[in-house]
């Protein structure tokens, strides 16, 4: 296969220990021609040191926002500055294997494939797009989302143009250590932040009231996300495991004792009720009922 040039966009915010490893991985990619665009979202904790460390590598370009603009604006800035016809979104804590980019781009084996991901349906990190299609849907990610479900929204928009989404196997390591919440206070803030994100489920459903969106969110009766789906997210069942965990791969409590299993079930049920409450707030905010 003849591999076309590709642009890799990395939006970064205060994750520099991991980012160094990510960029070292990017330099080792087995790919004929590519560029890496790192956009620092207004943060100062180590950005200059990273830029200094990697400035000799012309394949990597660095850009700094004057202030914190959020992940959607930051990624869109990288997309706008990209040079090549294929643009890949990669998170700042995802370390690629040497053949990662080849396997991603190889997914565009048909002119009607518009999005290729090795993460999950429909998008997220390690997701590539035809740049021409990004331009046709507004230049990238919808700023209404700020964060969460913005990737799914973008994939849906491209699919609405008549293009296909393709899931492939292209390995990378998702290193969560630097963003892992510390202590009970950190875990509480993390959970509250995750709960608030689910208000964007409502926004996604409002913008895409389709069968595909209903299937993706597992919506029943036109307004209710399957309680089991919410429960499986908090308990790892969606990955075929059972522990108290986050969709980002963080495990807070392993089910290695009978009493821990009971605790996980109880917390899972509480989480379901809290997610429903967050979506209710989102329903009022966005004018579309979803629980």
C-alpha positions in Angstrom: 0.0 0.0 0.0 1.2 3.5 -0.8 0.7 5.5 2.4 -0.3 9.2 1.9 1.2 11.9 4.1 -0.7 12.4 7.4 -1.0 15.1 10.1 -1.3 14.1 13.8 -2.9 16.7 16.1 -2.3 16.5 19.8 -4.1 18.9 22.1 -2.2 19.1 25.4 -2.9 20.5 28.9 -0.6 20.0 31.9 0.4 16.4 31.1 4.1 16.9 30.3 5.7 13.8 31.8 3.5 11.6 29.7 3.6 13.9 26.7 7.4 13.4 26.4 6.9 9.7 26.1 4.1 10.3 23.5 6.3 12.5 21.4 9.2 10.0 21.6 6.8 7.4 20.3 5.7 9.6 17.5 9.3 10.0 16.4 9.7 6.2 16.1 6.7 5.7 13.8 7.3 3.5 10.8 5.6 5.8 8.3 7.0 7.5 5.1 5.8 11.1 5.7 3.9 12.7 8.5 3.8 15.7 10.8 3.0 16.1 14.5 1.2 19.3 15.6 1.2 19.8 19.4 -1.2 22.6 20.6 -0.7 23.6 24.2 -4.0 24.9 25.6 -2.8 28.0 27.4 -0.9 26.2 30.2 2.6 26.9 31.3 3.6 24.0 33.4 6.5 22.6 31.5 5.4 23.5 27.9 8.5 25.5 27.2 10.7 22.6 28.4 8.9 20.2 26.0 9.3 22.7 23.2 13.0 23.1 23.9 13.6 19.4 24.2 11.9 18.5 20.8 12.7 21.7 18.8 15.4 19.9 16.8 12.9 17.5 15.4 11.4 19.2 12.4 8.6 16.7 12.2 7.1 18.1 15.4 5.6 21.6 15.5 4.5 23.4 18.7 1.8 26.0 19.1 0.7 27.7 22.3 -2.8 29.2 22.9 -2.6 32.6 24.6 -5.2 31.4 27.1 -7.2 28.2 27.9 -9.6 27.7 25.0 -10.8 24.2 25.7 -10.1 21.0 23.8 -12.5 21.5 20.8 -11.0 24.9 19.9 -7.5 23.6 20.5 -8.0 20.6 18.3 -9.6 22.7 15.6 -6.6 25.0 15.7 -4.3 22.0 15.0 -6.6 20.8 12.2 -6.5 24.3 10.6 -2.7 24.3 10.7 -2.4 20.8 9.4 -0.7 20.3 6.0 -1.9 16.9 4.8 -5.1 15.4 3.5 -5.5 13.0 6.4 -5.7 14.3 10.0 -5.4 12.1 13.1 -6.6 13.1 16.5 -4.4 11.7 19.3 -4.7 12.5 23.0 -1.7 13.7 24.9 -1.5 10.5 27.0 -1.6 8.0 24.2 1.7 6.4 23.2 1.7 4.8 19.7 3.2 1.6 18.6 5.6 1.8 15.6 3.0 0.6 13.1 0.1 2.5 14.7 -0.2 5.2 12.0 0.1 2.7 9.1 -2.7 0.7 10.5 -4.9 3.8 11.0 -4.4 5.1 7.5 -4.7 1.7 5.9 -8.3 1.8 7.1 -9.0 4.3 4.3 -9.1 1.5 1.8 -12.3 2.8 0.2 -13.1 6.3 -1.0 -16.4 6.2 1.0 -14.6 5.6 4.3 -14.5 9.0 6.0 -13.5 8.2 9.5 -11.1 5.5 10.9 -10.6 4.9 14.6 -8.7 2.3 16.6 -10.3 3.5 19.9 -14.1 2.8 19.8 -17.3 3.7 18.0 -17.6 6.6 17.2 -14.3 8.3 17.6 -12.2 9.6 20.4 -8.4 9.4 20.5 -6.6 7.6 17.7 -9.2 8.7 15.2 -8.4 9.8 11.6 -10.4 11.9 9.2 -10.3 13.0 5.6 -9.5 16.7 5.9 -11.7 17.7 3.0 -14.7 16.3 5.0 -13.7 18.2 8.1 -13.9 21.4 6.1 -17.4 20.4 4.8 -18.7 20.0 8.4 -17.4 23.3 9.7 -13.7 22.7 10.1 -13.7 20.2 13.0 -15.2 19.7 16.4 -18.5 21.5 17.4 -17.7 24.1 20.1 -21.1 23.6 21.7 -19.8 20.4 23.4 -16.6 21.9 24.9 -15.6 18.4 26.0 -17.3 14.9 25.7 -19.3 13.6 22.8 -17.8 16.1 20.5 -15.9 13.3 18.8 -19.1 11.2 18.3 -20.9 14.3 16.9 -18.1 14.9 14.4 -18.2 11.2 13.2 -22.0 11.4 12.9 -21.8 14.6 10.8 -19.3 12.9 8.4 -21.5 9.8 8.2 -24.5 12.1 7.4 -22.6 13.1 4.3 -22.8 9.5 3.1 -19.3 8.4 4.3 -18.5 5.3 6.5 -16.9 5.0 9.9 -14.4 2.2 10.2 -13.0 0.6 13.4 -9.5 -0.9 13.0 -6.8 -2.4 15.3 -3.9 0.0 15.7 -2.2 -0.4 19.0 -1.3 2.4 21.4 -0.9 2.6 25.2 -3.3 4.9 27.1 -1.2 6.1 30.1 -3.6 7.6 32.7 -1.0 7.9 35.6 -0.5 11.7 35.3 -4.3 12.4 35.3 -5.2 9.8 37.9 -7.2 11.6 40.7 -5.4 11.7 44.1 -7.2 11.1 47.4 -10.9 11.2 48.2 -11.2 14.8 47.2 -9.6 14.2 43.8 -11.9 11.2 43.2 -15.0 13.3 44.2 -14.0 16.1 41.8 -13.4 13.5 39.1 -16.8 11.8 39.5 -18.6 15.1 39.6 -16.8 16.2 36.4 -17.7 12.9 34.7 -21.4 13.3 35.8 -21.5 16.7 34.3 -20.1 15.4 31.0 -23.2 13.3 30.6 -25.3 16.4 30.0 -23.7 16.3 26.5 -25.5 13.0 25.9 -28.6 15.2 25.7 -26.9 17.6 23.3 -25.8 14.8 21.1 -29.3 13.3 21.0 -30.8 16.7 20.2 -28.4 17.3 17.3 -28.7 13.7 16.0 -32.2 12.3 16.8 -31.4 9.3 14.6 -31.6 5.5 15.0 -27.8 5.4 15.0 -27.6 7.8 18.0 -30.3 5.9 19.8 -28.4 2.7 19.3 -25.1 4.3 20.3 -26.5 5.8 23.6 -28.7 2.7 24.1 -31.9 4.8 24.3 -35.2 3.1 25.0 -38.8 4.5 24.7 -37.3 7.7 23.1 -36.0 9.2 26.3 -34.4 6.7 28.6 -30.8 5.5 28.4 -30.6 1.8 29.5 -29.9 1.8 33.2 -27.8 -1.3 32.7 -25.7 0.6 30.2 -25.0 3.3 32.8 -24.3 0.6 35.4 -21.9 -1.2 33.2 -19.9 2.0 32.6 -19.3 2.4 36.4 -18.6 -1.2 37.0 -16.4 -2.1 34.0 -18.9 -4.6 32.6 -18.9 -2.8 29.3 -15.3 -4.1 28.9 -16.2 -7.6 30.1 -14.7 -7.0 33.6 -16.2 -6.2 37.0 -14.6 -3.5 39.1 -15.3 0.1 40.1 -13.8 2.0 37.3 -13.9 4.8 34.8 -14.4 4.6 31.0 -10.9 6.2 30.8 -9.4 3.0 32.2 -9.0 4.1 35.8 -9.8 1.3 38.4 -10.8 2.5 41.8 -11.8 -0.7 43.5 -11.2 -4.3 42.3 -13.8 -7.0 42.9 -11.3 -9.4 44.6 -13.5 -10.0 47.7 -17.2 -10.7 48.3 -17.7 -7.5 50.3 -16.0 -5.4 47.6 -18.4 -6.8 45.0 -21.3 -5.7 47.1 -19.8 -2.2 47.5 -19.2 -2.0 43.7 -22.9 -3.0 43.0 -24.2 -0.4 45.5 -22.0 2.4 44.2 -22.9 1.4 40.6 -26.6 1.8 41.4 -26.0 5.2 43.0 -24.0 6.2 40.0 -26.9 5.3 37.7 -29.3 7.5 39.6 -26.8 10.4 39.6 -26.2 10.1 35.9 -30.0 10.2 35.3 -30.1 13.3 37.4 -27.3 15.0 35.4 -29.1 14.2 32.2 -32.2 15.7 33.6 -30.3 18.9 34.2 -29.0 18.6 30.6 -32.6 18.1 29.4 -33.7 21.3 30.9 -30.6 23.1 29.6 -30.9 21.9 26.0 -34.7 21.5 25.7 -34.6 17.7 24.9 -35.7 15.0 27.3 -33.1 12.3 28.0 -32.6 10.4 31.2 
